[in-house]
């Protein structure tokens, strides 16, 4: 959860910084510029989330396989798996 919160904040900061950078270069505000900013900010956010997970220890935790969760029949585990909260 911590990785999600920090990566969301990092995404907003990256969008702001990239917009300021491209505005300083006097580039037109076109659709391709918006897609580029969104793509770069998303990549940055994913990287920040990965680093936070590594530092927090969540990335090293073993995650159950989909087959194991479905065969267990536990609806709470299935919901956690679908939500990505394992």
HTML snippet that shows the backbone in 3Dmol.js (N, CA, C, O; Angstrom):
<script src="https://3Dmol.org/build/3Dmol-min.js"></script>
<div id="view" style="width:600px;height:400px;position:relative"></div>
<script>
const pdb = `
ATOM      1  N   UNK A   1       0.820  -1.188   0.000  1.00  0.00           N
ATOM      2  CA  UNK A   1       0.000   0.000   0.000  1.00  0.00           C
ATOM      3  C   UNK A   1       0.867   1.256   0.000  1.00  0.00           C
ATOM      4  O   UNK A   1       0.537   2.258  -0.634  1.00  0.00           O
ATOM      5  N   UNK A   2       1.985   1.178   0.726  1.00  0.00           N
ATOM      6  CA  UNK A   2       2.892   2.315   0.775  1.00  0.00           C
ATOM      7  C   UNK A   2       3.450   2.612  -0.613  1.00  0.00           C
ATOM      8  O   UNK A   2       3.584   3.773  -1.000  1.00  0.00           O
ATOM      9  N   UNK A   3       3.774   1.561  -1.359  1.00  0.00           N
ATOM     10  CA  UNK A   3       4.286   1.755  -2.713  1.00  0.00           C
ATOM     11  C   UNK A   3       3.276   2.427  -3.627  1.00  0.00           C
ATOM     12  O   UNK A   3       3.641   3.248  -4.468  1.00  0.00           O
ATOM     13  N   UNK A   4       2.010   2.079  -3.462  1.00  0.00           N
ATOM     14  CA  UNK A   4       0.949   2.688  -4.266  1.00  0.00           C
ATOM     15  C   UNK A   4       0.831   4.180  -3.972  1.00  0.00           C
ATOM     16  O   UNK A   4       0.727   4.992  -4.890  1.00  0.00           O
ATOM     17  N   UNK A   5       0.849   4.532  -2.704  1.00  0.00           N
ATOM     18  CA  UNK A   5       0.701   5.937  -2.323  1.00  0.00           C
ATOM     19  C   UNK A   5       1.885   6.761  -2.808  1.00  0.00           C
ATOM     20  O   UNK A   5       1.706   7.838  -3.377  1.00  0.00           O
ATOM     21  N   UNK A   6       3.090   6.257  -2.583  1.00  0.00           N
ATOM     22  CA  UNK A   6       4.285   7.011  -2.991  1.00  0.00           C
ATOM     23  C   UNK A   6       4.399   7.084  -4.504  1.00  0.00           C
ATOM     24  O   UNK A   6       4.804   8.117  -5.037  1.00  0.00           O
ATOM     25  N   UNK A   7       4.050   6.003  -5.215  1.00  0.00           N
ATOM     26  CA  UNK A   7       4.133   6.050  -6.677  1.00  0.00           C
ATOM     27  C   UNK A   7       3.079   6.986  -7.266  1.00  0.00           C
ATOM     28  O   UNK A   7       3.313   7.587  -8.315  1.00  0.00           O
ATOM     29  N   UNK A   8       1.928   7.122  -6.614  1.00  0.00           N
ATOM     30  CA  UNK A   8       0.918   8.077  -7.071  1.00  0.00           C
ATOM     31  C   UNK A   8       1.423   9.508  -6.914  1.00  0.00           C
ATOM     32  O   UNK A   8       1.232  10.343  -7.798  1.00  0.00           O
ATOM     33  N   UNK A   9       2.062   9.780  -5.789  1.00  0.00           N
ATOM     34  CA  UNK A   9       2.650  11.106  -5.574  1.00  0.00           C
ATOM     35  C   UNK A   9       3.773  11.356  -6.578  1.00  0.00           C
ATOM     36  O   UNK A   9       3.895  12.457  -7.114  1.00  0.00           O
ATOM     37  N   UNK A  10       4.598  10.327  -6.834  1.00  0.00           N
ATOM     38  CA  UNK A  10       5.696  10.468  -7.792  1.00  0.00           C
ATOM     39  C   UNK A  10       5.164  10.724  -9.202  1.00  0.00           C
ATOM     40  O   UNK A  10       5.774  11.475  -9.963  1.00  0.00           O
ATOM     41  N   UNK A  11       4.039  10.111  -9.554  1.00  0.00           N
ATOM     42  CA  UNK A  11       3.438  10.340 -10.863  1.00  0.00           C
ATOM     43  C   UNK A  11       3.032  11.803 -11.009  1.00  0.00           C
ATOM     44  O   UNK A  11       3.300  12.424 -12.038  1.00  0.00           O
ATOM     45  N   UNK A  12       2.388  12.350  -9.987  1.00  0.00           N
ATOM     46  CA  UNK A  12       1.947  13.749 -10.044  1.00  0.00           C
ATOM     47  C   UNK A  12       3.133  14.696 -10.149  1.00  0.00           C
ATOM     48  O   UNK A  12       3.093  15.662 -10.911  1.00  0.00           O
ATOM     49  N   UNK A  13       4.177  14.427  -9.394  1.00  0.00           N
ATOM     50  CA  UNK A  13       5.371  15.271  -9.444  1.00  0.00           C
ATOM     51  C   UNK A  13       6.036  15.176 -10.809  1.00  0.00           C
ATOM     52  O   UNK A  13       6.497  16.183 -11.347  1.00  0.00           O
ATOM     53  N   UNK A  14       6.088  13.974 -11.373  1.00  0.00           N
ATOM     54  CA  UNK A  14       6.714  13.795 -12.682  1.00  0.00           C
ATOM     55  C   UNK A  14       5.936  14.522 -13.775  1.00  0.00           C
ATOM     56  O   UNK A  14       6.539  15.136 -14.656  1.00  0.00           O
ATOM     57  N   UNK A  15       4.613  14.462 -13.729  1.00  0.00           N
ATOM     58  CA  UNK A  15       3.795  15.171 -14.719  1.00  0.00           C
ATOM     59  C   UNK A  15       4.039  16.673 -14.618  1.00  0.00           C
ATOM     60  O   UNK A  15       4.200  17.349 -15.634  1.00  0.00           O
ATOM     61  N   UNK A  16       4.066  17.188 -13.406  1.00  0.00           N
ATOM     62  CA  UNK A  16       4.299  18.615 -13.193  1.00  0.00           C
ATOM     63  C   UNK A  16       5.680  19.025 -13.721  1.00  0.00           C
ATOM     64  O   UNK A  16       5.807  20.026 -14.427  1.00  0.00           O
ATOM     65  N   UNK A  17       6.712  18.247 -13.375  1.00  0.00           N
ATOM     66  CA  UNK A  17       8.071  18.576 -13.796  1.00  0.00           C
ATOM     67  C   UNK A  17       8.234  18.482 -15.314  1.00  0.00           C
ATOM     68  O   UNK A  17       8.889  19.329 -15.922  1.00  0.00           O
ATOM     69  N   UNK A  18       7.646  17.464 -15.920  1.00  0.00           N
ATOM     70  CA  UNK A  18       7.759  17.328 -17.376  1.00  0.00           C
ATOM     71  C   UNK A  18       6.998  18.428 -18.101  1.00  0.00           C
ATOM     72  O   UNK A  18       7.469  18.930 -19.121  1.00  0.00           O
ATOM     73  N   UNK A  19       5.841  18.809 -17.599  1.00  0.00           N
ATOM     74  CA  UNK A  19       5.108  19.927 -18.201  1.00  0.00           C
ATOM     75  C   UNK A  19       5.923  21.211 -18.129  1.00  0.00           C
ATOM     76  O   UNK A  19       5.998  21.957 -19.105  1.00  0.00           O
ATOM     77  N   UNK A  20       6.530  21.467 -16.984  1.00  0.00           N
ATOM     78  CA  UNK A  20       7.363  22.669 -16.842  1.00  0.00           C
ATOM     79  C   UNK A  20       8.568  22.616 -17.781  1.00  0.00           C
ATOM     80  O   UNK A  20       8.944  23.627 -18.373  1.00  0.00           O
ATOM     81  N   UNK A  21       9.170  21.434 -17.914  1.00  0.00           N
ATOM     82  CA  UNK A  21      10.336  21.285 -18.789  1.00  0.00           C
ATOM     83  C   UNK A  21       9.968  21.552 -20.247  1.00  0.00           C
ATOM     84  O   UNK A  21      10.680  22.270 -20.949  1.00  0.00           O
ATOM     85  N   UNK A  22       8.868  20.979 -20.693  1.00  0.00           N
ATOM     86  CA  UNK A  22       8.464  21.182 -22.085  1.00  0.00           C
ATOM     87  C   UNK A  22       7.945  22.595 -22.330  1.00  0.00           C
ATOM     88  O   UNK A  22       8.092  23.122 -23.432  1.00  0.00           O
ATOM     89  N   UNK A  23       7.339  23.214 -21.318  1.00  0.00           N
ATOM     90  CA  UNK A  23       6.927  24.610 -21.459  1.00  0.00           C
ATOM     91  C   UNK A  23       8.139  25.530 -21.596  1.00  0.00           C
ATOM     92  O   UNK A  23       8.091  26.512 -22.336  1.00  0.00           O
ATOM     93  N   UNK A  24       9.217  25.219 -20.893  1.00  0.00           N
ATOM     94  CA  UNK A  24      10.437  26.028 -20.972  1.00  0.00           C
ATOM     95  C   UNK A  24      11.084  25.917 -22.344  1.00  0.00           C
ATOM     96  O   UNK A  24      11.786  26.829 -22.780  1.00  0.00           O
ATOM     97  N   UNK A  25      10.849  24.799 -23.027  1.00  0.00           N
ATOM     98  CA  UNK A  25      11.389  24.621 -24.363  1.00  0.00           C
ATOM     99  C   UNK A  25      10.481  25.209 -25.435  1.00  0.00           C
ATOM    100  O   UNK A  25      10.793  25.114 -26.622  1.00  0.00           O
ATOM    101  N   UNK A  26       9.392  25.798 -25.051  1.00  0.00           N
ATOM    102  CA  UNK A  26       8.409  26.410 -25.961  1.00  0.00           C
ATOM    103  C   UNK A  26       7.854  25.414 -26.965  1.00  0.00           C
ATOM    104  O   UNK A  26       7.677  25.725 -28.143  1.00  0.00           O
ATOM    105  N   UNK A  27       7.587  24.224 -26.481  1.00  0.00           N
ATOM    106  CA  UNK A  27       6.982  23.217 -27.354  1.00  0.00           C
ATOM    107  C   UNK A  27       5.475  23.399 -27.362  1.00  0.00           C
ATOM    108  O   UNK A  27       4.884  23.826 -26.370  1.00  0.00           O
ATOM    109  N   UNK A  28       4.862  23.074 -28.486  1.00  0.00           N
ATOM    110  CA  UNK A  28       3.410  23.160 -28.589  1.00  0.00           C
ATOM    111  C   UNK A  28       2.753  22.133 -27.678  1.00  0.00           C
ATOM    112  O   UNK A  28       3.295  21.052 -27.444  1.00  0.00           O
ATOM    113  N   UNK A  29       1.597  22.482 -27.175  1.00  0.00           N
ATOM    114  CA  UNK A  29       0.851  21.563 -26.318  1.00  0.00           C
ATOM    115  C   UNK A  29      -0.038  20.690 -27.200  1.00  0.00           C
ATOM    116  O   UNK A  29      -1.231  20.952 -27.358  1.00  0.00           O
ATOM    117  N   UNK A  30       0.556  19.667 -27.761  1.00  0.00           N
ATOM    118  CA  UNK A  30      -0.171  18.790 -28.672  1.00  0.00           C
ATOM    119  C   UNK A  30      -0.525  17.473 -27.974  1.00  0.00           C
ATOM    120  O   UNK A  30      -0.112  17.215 -26.843  1.00  0.00           O
ATOM    121  N   UNK A  31      -1.285  16.669 -28.668  1.00  0.00           N
ATOM    122  CA  UNK A  31      -1.700  15.370 -28.134  1.00  0.00           C
ATOM    123  C   UNK A  31      -0.486  14.447 -27.963  1.00  0.00           C
ATOM    124  O   UNK A  31      -0.419  13.690 -26.994  1.00  0.00           O
ATOM    125  N   UNK A  32       0.461  14.502 -28.883  1.00  0.00           N
ATOM    126  CA  UNK A  32       1.635  13.643 -28.771  1.00  0.00           C
ATOM    127  C   UNK A  32       2.491  14.035 -27.561  1.00  0.00           C
ATOM    128  O   UNK A  32       3.098  13.171 -26.929  1.00  0.00           O
ATOM    129  N   UNK A  33       2.543  15.319 -27.240  1.00  0.00           N
ATOM    130  CA  UNK A  33       3.277  15.772 -26.053  1.00  0.00           C
ATOM    131  C   UNK A  33       2.603  15.232 -24.797  1.00  0.00           C
ATOM    132  O   UNK A  33       3.284  14.784 -23.875  1.00  0.00           O
ATOM    133  N   UNK A  34       1.282  15.270 -24.752  1.00  0.00           N
ATOM    134  CA  UNK A  34       0.565  14.767 -23.588  1.00  0.00           C
ATOM    135  C   UNK A  34       0.773  13.263 -23.404  1.00  0.00           C
ATOM    136  O   UNK A  34       0.921  12.779 -22.282  1.00  0.00           O
ATOM    137  N   UNK A  35       0.782  12.538 -24.513  1.00  0.00           N
ATOM    138  CA  UNK A  35       1.015  11.093 -24.446  1.00  0.00           C
ATOM    139  C   UNK A  35       2.442  10.806 -23.986  1.00  0.00           C
ATOM    140  O   UNK A  35       2.669   9.888 -23.199  1.00  0.00           O
ATOM    141  N   UNK A  36       3.404  11.590 -24.475  1.00  0.00           N
ATOM    142  CA  UNK A  36       4.790  11.415 -24.057  1.00  0.00           C
ATOM    143  C   UNK A  36       4.944  11.684 -22.565  1.00  0.00           C
ATOM    144  O   UNK A  36       5.608  10.921 -21.863  1.00  0.00           O
ATOM    145  N   UNK A  37       4.343  12.747 -22.083  1.00  0.00           N
ATOM    146  CA  UNK A  37       4.428  13.077 -20.657  1.00  0.00           C
ATOM    147  C   UNK A  37       3.780  11.982 -19.822  1.00  0.00           C
ATOM    148  O   UNK A  37       4.334  11.573 -18.801  1.00  0.00           O
ATOM    149  N   UNK A  38       2.625  11.506 -20.241  1.00  0.00           N
ATOM    150  CA  UNK A  38       1.929  10.450 -19.508  1.00  0.00           C
ATOM    151  C   UNK A  38       2.763   9.165 -19.487  1.00  0.00           C
ATOM    152  O   UNK A  38       2.844   8.494 -18.459  1.00  0.00           O
ATOM    153  N   UNK A  39       3.375   8.826 -20.610  1.00  0.00           N
ATOM    154  CA  UNK A  39       4.184   7.608 -20.677  1.00  0.00           C
ATOM    155  C   UNK A  39       5.422   7.708 -19.790  1.00  0.00           C
ATOM    156  O   UNK A  39       5.742   6.766 -19.064  1.00  0.00           O
ATOM    157  N   UNK A  40       6.116   8.836 -19.842  1.00  0.00           N
ATOM    158  CA  UNK A  40       7.316   9.005 -19.026  1.00  0.00           C
ATOM    159  C   UNK A  40       6.975   9.043 -17.538  1.00  0.00           C
ATOM    160  O   UNK A  40       7.697   8.470 -16.721  1.00  0.00           O
ATOM    161  N   UNK A  41       5.887   9.710 -17.188  1.00  0.00           N
ATOM    162  CA  UNK A  41       5.480   9.772 -15.784  1.00  0.00           C
ATOM    163  C   UNK A  41       5.041   8.400 -15.276  1.00  0.00           C
ATOM    164  O   UNK A  41       5.288   8.061 -14.118  1.00  0.00           O
ATOM    165  N   UNK A  42       4.401   7.619 -16.121  1.00  0.00           N
ATOM    166  CA  UNK A  42       3.994   6.275 -15.732  1.00  0.00           C
ATOM    167  C   UNK A  42       5.207   5.388 -15.498  1.00  0.00           C
ATOM    168  O   UNK A  42       5.256   4.643 -14.519  1.00  0.00           O
ATOM    169  N   UNK A  43       6.194   5.466 -16.401  1.00  0.00           N
ATOM    170  CA  UNK A  43       7.416   4.673 -16.227  1.00  0.00           C
ATOM    171  C   UNK A  43       8.147   5.074 -14.947  1.00  0.00           C
ATOM    172  O   UNK A  43       8.644   4.217 -14.216  1.00  0.00           O
ATOM    173  N   UNK A  44       8.210   6.370 -14.681  1.00  0.00           N
ATOM    174  CA  UNK A  44       8.851   6.852 -13.460  1.00  0.00           C
ATOM    175  C   UNK A  44       8.099   6.358 -12.226  1.00  0.00           C
ATOM    176  O   UNK A  44       8.718   5.937 -11.249  1.00  0.00           O
ATOM    177  N   UNK A  45       6.790   6.408 -12.268  1.00  0.00           N
ATOM    178  CA  UNK A  45       5.963   5.976 -11.147  1.00  0.00           C
ATOM    179  C   UNK A  45       6.125   4.482 -10.886  1.00  0.00           C
ATOM    180  O   UNK A  45       6.196   4.065  -9.730  1.00  0.00           O
ATOM    181  N   UNK A  46       6.182   3.683 -11.925  1.00  0.00           N
ATOM    182  CA  UNK A  46       6.387   2.242 -11.768  1.00  0.00           C
ATOM    183  C   UNK A  46       7.742   1.967 -11.133  1.00  0.00           C
ATOM    184  O   UNK A  46       7.861   1.114 -10.254  1.00  0.00           O
ATOM    185  N   UNK A  47       8.759   2.690 -11.579  1.00  0.00           N
ATOM    186  CA  UNK A  47      10.089   2.527 -11.003  1.00  0.00           C
ATOM    187  C   UNK A  47      10.130   2.901  -9.531  1.00  0.00           C
ATOM    188  O   UNK A  47      10.743   2.196  -8.729  1.00  0.00           O
ATOM    189  N   UNK A  48       9.488   3.999  -9.170  1.00  0.00           N
ATOM    190  CA  UNK A  48       9.451   4.420  -7.774  1.00  0.00           C
ATOM    191  C   UNK A  48       8.696   3.391  -6.930  1.00  0.00           C
ATOM    192  O   UNK A  48       9.120   3.071  -5.819  1.00  0.00           O
ATOM    193  N   UNK A  49       7.592   2.879  -7.445  1.00  0.00           N
ATOM    194  CA  UNK A  49       6.842   1.859  -6.720  1.00  0.00           C
ATOM    195  C   UNK A  49       7.646   0.589  -6.509  1.00  0.00           C
ATOM    196  O   UNK A  49       7.558  -0.040  -5.454  1.00  0.00           O
ATOM    197  N   UNK A  50       8.432   0.209  -7.511  1.00  0.00           N
ATOM    198  CA  UNK A  50       9.280  -0.981  -7.405  1.00  0.00           C
ATOM    199  C   UNK A  50      10.353  -0.776  -6.339  1.00  0.00           C
ATOM    200  O   UNK A  50      10.616  -1.671  -5.536  1.00  0.00           O
ATOM    201  N   UNK A  51      10.974   0.411  -6.335  1.00  0.00           N
ATOM    202  CA  UNK A  51      12.009   0.702  -5.343  1.00  0.00           C
ATOM    203  C   UNK A  51      11.422   0.681  -3.933  1.00  0.00           C
ATOM    204  O   UNK A  51      12.037   0.144  -3.012  1.00  0.00           O
ATOM    205  N   UNK A  52      10.250   1.256  -3.766  1.00  0.00           N
ATOM    206  CA  UNK A  52       9.610   1.259  -2.443  1.00  0.00           C
ATOM    207  C   UNK A  52       9.285  -0.167  -2.012  1.00  0.00           C
ATOM    208  O   UNK A  52       9.475  -0.514  -0.846  1.00  0.00           O
ATOM    209  N   UNK A  53       8.803  -0.995  -2.926  1.00  0.00           N
ATOM    210  CA  UNK A  53       8.520  -2.389  -2.582  1.00  0.00           C
ATOM    211  C   UNK A  53       9.787  -3.137  -2.197  1.00  0.00           C
ATOM    212  O   UNK A  53       9.769  -3.957  -1.280  1.00  0.00           O
ATOM    213  N   UNK A  54      10.878  -2.862  -2.885  1.00  0.00           N
ATOM    214  CA  UNK A  54      12.147  -3.512  -2.557  1.00  0.00           C
ATOM    215  C   UNK A  54      12.629  -3.073  -1.180  1.00  0.00           C
ATOM    216  O   UNK A  54      13.076  -3.901  -0.387  1.00  0.00           O
ATOM    217  N   UNK A  55      12.544  -1.779  -0.892  1.00  0.00           N
ATOM    218  CA  UNK A  55      12.997  -1.276   0.400  1.00  0.00           C
ATOM    219  C   UNK A  55      12.075  -1.712   1.538  1.00  0.00           C
ATOM    220  O   UNK A  55      12.530  -1.936   2.659  1.00  0.00           O
ATOM    221  N   UNK A  56      10.787  -1.832   1.249  1.00  0.00           N
ATOM    222  CA  UNK A  56       9.802  -2.214   2.251  1.00  0.00           C
ATOM    223  C   UNK A  56       9.804  -3.716   2.510  1.00  0.00           C
ATOM    224  O   UNK A  56       9.330  -4.159   3.557  1.00  0.00           O
ATOM    225  N   UNK A  57      10.324  -4.498   1.588  1.00  0.00           N
ATOM    226  CA  UNK A  57      10.380  -5.943   1.754  1.00  0.00           C
ATOM    227  C   UNK A  57       9.212  -6.678   1.149  1.00  0.00           C
ATOM    228  O   UNK A  57       9.158  -7.905   1.230  1.00  0.00           O
ATOM    229  N   UNK A  58       8.260  -5.965   0.537  1.00  0.00           N
ATOM    230  CA  UNK A  58       7.104  -6.631  -0.066  1.00  0.00           C
ATOM    231  C   UNK A  58       7.481  -7.441  -1.298  1.00  0.00           C
ATOM    232  O   UNK A  58       6.820  -8.432  -1.611  1.00  0.00           O
ATOM    233  N   UNK A  59       8.522  -7.038  -1.993  1.00  0.00           N
ATOM    234  CA  UNK A  59       8.900  -7.735  -3.219  1.00  0.00           C
ATOM    235  C   UNK A  59       9.512  -9.098  -2.921  1.00  0.00           C
ATOM    236  O   UNK A  59       9.494  -9.978  -3.782  1.00  0.00           O
ATOM    237  N   UNK A  60      10.052  -9.291  -1.723  1.00  0.00           N
ATOM    238  CA  UNK A  60      10.698 -10.551  -1.378  1.00  0.00           C
ATOM    239  C   UNK A  60       9.738 -11.585  -0.798  1.00  0.00           C
ATOM    240  O   UNK A  60      10.082 -12.760  -0.669  1.00  0.00           O
ATOM    241  N   UNK A  61       8.540 -11.140  -0.450  1.00  0.00           N
ATOM    242  CA  UNK A  61       7.541 -12.039   0.122  1.00  0.00           C
ATOM    243  C   UNK A  61       7.044 -13.012  -0.936  1.00  0.00           C
ATOM    244  O   UNK A  61       6.777 -12.598  -2.064  1.00  0.00           O
ATOM    245  N   UNK A  62       6.912 -14.300  -0.606  1.00  0.00           N
ATOM    246  CA  UNK A  62       6.349 -15.231  -1.595  1.00  0.00           C
ATOM    247  C   UNK A  62       4.856 -14.986  -1.790  1.00  0.00           C
ATOM    248  O   UNK A  62       4.114 -14.820  -0.822  1.00  0.00           O
ATOM    249  N   UNK A  63       4.435 -14.965  -3.019  1.00  0.00           N
ATOM    250  CA  UNK A  63       3.033 -14.773  -3.347  1.00  0.00           C
ATOM    251  C   UNK A  63       2.437 -16.100  -3.789  1.00  0.00           C
ATOM    252  O   UNK A  63       3.082 -16.847  -4.525  1.00  0.00           O
ATOM    253  N   UNK A  64       1.221 -16.407  -3.356  1.00  0.00           N
ATOM    254  CA  UNK A  64       0.604 -17.675  -3.775  1.00  0.00           C
ATOM    255  C   UNK A  64       0.236 -17.625  -5.256  1.00  0.00           C
ATOM    256  O   UNK A  64      -0.051 -16.564  -5.810  1.00  0.00           O
ATOM    257  N   UNK A  65       0.253 -18.783  -5.869  1.00  0.00           N
ATOM    258  CA  UNK A  65      -0.110 -18.837  -7.283  1.00  0.00           C
ATOM    259  C   UNK A  65      -1.623 -18.720  -7.432  1.00  0.00           C
ATOM    260  O   UNK A  65      -2.376 -18.932  -6.482  1.00  0.00           O
ATOM    261  N   UNK A  66      -2.044 -18.382  -8.632  1.00  0.00           N
ATOM    262  CA  UNK A  66      -3.467 -18.228  -8.918  1.00  0.00           C
ATOM    263  C   UNK A  66      -4.184 -19.563  -8.727  1.00  0.00           C
ATOM    264  O   UNK A  66      -5.285 -19.610  -8.178  1.00  0.00           O
ATOM    265  N   UNK A  67      -3.554 -20.646  -9.183  1.00  0.00           N
ATOM    266  CA  UNK A  67      -4.182 -21.962  -9.072  1.00  0.00           C
ATOM    267  C   UNK A  67      -4.393 -22.349  -7.609  1.00  0.00           C
ATOM    268  O   UNK A  67      -5.426 -22.922  -7.263  1.00  0.00           O
ATOM    269  N   UNK A  68      -3.419 -22.040  -6.749  1.00  0.00           N
ATOM    270  CA  UNK A  68      -3.543 -22.378  -5.329  1.00  0.00           C
ATOM    271  C   UNK A  68      -4.686 -21.611  -4.681  1.00  0.00           C
ATOM    272  O   UNK A  68      -5.445 -22.175  -3.893  1.00  0.00           O
ATOM    273  N   UNK A  69      -4.812 -20.339  -5.003  1.00  0.00           N
ATOM    274  CA  UNK A  69      -5.871 -19.513  -4.418  1.00  0.00           C
ATOM    275  C   UNK A  69      -7.241 -19.977  -4.896  1.00  0.00           C
ATOM    276  O   UNK A  69      -8.176 -20.065  -4.099  1.00  0.00           O
ATOM    277  N   UNK A  70      -7.370 -20.274  -6.183  1.00  0.00           N
ATOM    278  CA  UNK A  70      -8.666 -20.696  -6.728  1.00  0.00           C
ATOM    279  C   UNK A  70      -9.058 -22.056  -6.162  1.00  0.00           C
ATOM    280  O   UNK A  70     -10.225 -22.274  -5.835  1.00  0.00           O
ATOM    281  N   UNK A  71      -8.103 -22.972  -6.042  1.00  0.00           N
ATOM    282  CA  UNK A  71      -8.405 -24.296  -5.503  1.00  0.00           C
ATOM    283  C   UNK A  71      -8.746 -24.263  -4.024  1.00  0.00           C
ATOM    284  O   UNK A  71      -9.459 -25.135  -3.528  1.00  0.00           O
ATOM    285  N   UNK A  72      -8.234 -23.249  -3.310  1.00  0.00           N
ATOM    286  CA  UNK A  72      -8.542 -23.165  -1.874  1.00  0.00           C
ATOM    287  C   UNK A  72     -10.014 -22.833  -1.644  1.00  0.00           C
ATOM    288  O   UNK A  72     -10.593 -23.247  -0.640  1.00  0.00           O
ATOM    289  N   UNK A  73     -10.623 -22.091  -2.564  1.00  0.00           N
ATOM    290  CA  UNK A  73     -12.028 -21.758  -2.444  1.00  0.00           C
ATOM    291  C   UNK A  73     -12.322 -20.659  -1.449  1.00  0.00           C
ATOM    292  O   UNK A  73     -13.488 -20.378  -1.171  1.00  0.00           O
ATOM    293  N   UNK A  74     -11.289 -20.030  -0.903  1.00  0.00           N
ATOM    294  CA  UNK A  74     -11.483 -18.957   0.073  1.00  0.00           C
ATOM    295  C   UNK A  74     -11.792 -17.657  -0.676  1.00  0.00           C
ATOM    296  O   UNK A  74     -10.932 -17.134  -1.385  1.00  0.00           O
ATOM    297  N   UNK A  75     -13.020 -17.130  -0.524  1.00  0.00           N
ATOM    298  CA  UNK A  75     -13.393 -15.940  -1.295  1.00  0.00           C
ATOM    299  C   UNK A  75     -12.557 -14.706  -0.933  1.00  0.00           C
ATOM    300  O   UNK A  75     -12.330 -13.847  -1.785  1.00  0.00           O
ATOM    301  N   UNK A  76     -12.101 -14.609   0.312  1.00  0.00           N
ATOM    302  CA  UNK A  76     -11.282 -13.472   0.718  1.00  0.00           C
ATOM    303  C   UNK A  76      -9.945 -13.494  -0.016  1.00  0.00           C
ATOM    304  O   UNK A  76      -9.471 -12.457  -0.480  1.00  0.00           O
ATOM    305  N   UNK A  77      -9.339 -14.673  -0.120  1.00  0.00           N
ATOM    306  CA  UNK A  77      -8.064 -14.794  -0.832  1.00  0.00           C
ATOM    307  C   UNK A  77      -8.226 -14.493  -2.319  1.00  0.00           C
ATOM    308  O   UNK A  77      -7.345 -13.890  -2.933  1.00  0.00           O
ATOM    309  N   UNK A  78      -9.358 -14.914  -2.902  1.00  0.00           N
ATOM    310  CA  UNK A  78      -9.609 -14.649  -4.316  1.00  0.00           C
ATOM    311  C   UNK A  78      -9.760 -13.140  -4.543  1.00  0.00           C
ATOM    312  O   UNK A  78      -9.226 -12.606  -5.515  1.00  0.00           O
ATOM    313  N   UNK A  79     -10.473 -12.461  -3.664  1.00  0.00           N
ATOM    314  CA  UNK A  79     -10.644 -11.005  -3.792  1.00  0.00           C
ATOM    315  C   UNK A  79      -9.300 -10.292  -3.632  1.00  0.00           C
ATOM    316  O   UNK A  79      -9.007  -9.347  -4.365  1.00  0.00           O
ATOM    317  N   UNK A  80      -8.481 -10.745  -2.674  1.00  0.00           N
ATOM    318  CA  UNK A  80      -7.160 -10.144  -2.499  1.00  0.00           C
ATOM    319  C   UNK A  80      -6.292 -10.358  -3.740  1.00  0.00           C
ATOM    320  O   UNK A  80      -5.546  -9.467  -4.147  1.00  0.00           O
ATOM    321  N   UNK A  81      -6.398 -11.538  -4.330  1.00  0.00           N
ATOM    322  CA  UNK A  81      -5.621 -11.823  -5.539  1.00  0.00           C
ATOM    323  C   UNK A  81      -6.062 -10.918  -6.685  1.00  0.00           C
ATOM    324  O   UNK A  81      -5.227 -10.371  -7.404  1.00  0.00           O
ATOM    325  N   UNK A  82      -7.377 -10.761  -6.856  1.00  0.00           N
ATOM    326  CA  UNK A  82      -7.887  -9.910  -7.927  1.00  0.00           C
ATOM    327  C   UNK A  82      -7.539  -8.457  -7.705  1.00  0.00           C
ATOM    328  O   UNK A  82      -7.319  -7.722  -8.668  1.00  0.00           O
ATOM    329  N   UNK A  83      -7.486  -8.026  -6.457  1.00  0.00           N
ATOM    330  CA  UNK A  83      -7.160  -6.638  -6.149  1.00  0.00           C
ATOM    331  C   UNK A  83      -5.666  -6.391  -6.122  1.00  0.00           C
ATOM    332  O   UNK A  83      -5.232  -5.241  -6.071  1.00  0.00           O
ATOM    333  N   UNK A  84      -4.866  -7.458  -6.156  1.00  0.00           N
ATOM    334  CA  UNK A  84      -3.419  -7.296  -6.133  1.00  0.00           C
ATOM    335  C   UNK A  84      -2.876  -6.976  -4.759  1.00  0.00           C
ATOM    336  O   UNK A  84      -1.840  -6.322  -4.637  1.00  0.00           O
ATOM    337  N   UNK A  85      -3.554  -7.423  -3.732  1.00  0.00           N
ATOM    338  CA  UNK A  85      -3.146  -7.084  -2.358  1.00  0.00           C
ATOM    339  C   UNK A  85      -2.505  -8.260  -1.638  1.00  0.00           C
ATOM    340  O   UNK A  85      -2.492  -8.273  -0.407  1.00  0.00           O
ATOM    341  N   UNK A  86      -1.985  -9.225  -2.334  1.00  0.00           N
ATOM    342  CA  UNK A  86      -1.381 -10.392  -1.668  1.00  0.00           C
ATOM    343  C   UNK A  86      -0.071 -10.020  -1.071  1.00  0.00           C
ATOM    344  O   UNK A  86       0.594 -10.862  -0.467  1.00  0.00           O
TER     345      UNK A  86
END
`;
const viewer = $3Dmol.createViewer("view");
viewer.addModel(pdb, "pdb");
viewer.setStyle({}, {cartoon: {color: "spectrum"}});
viewer.zoomTo();
viewer.render();
</script>
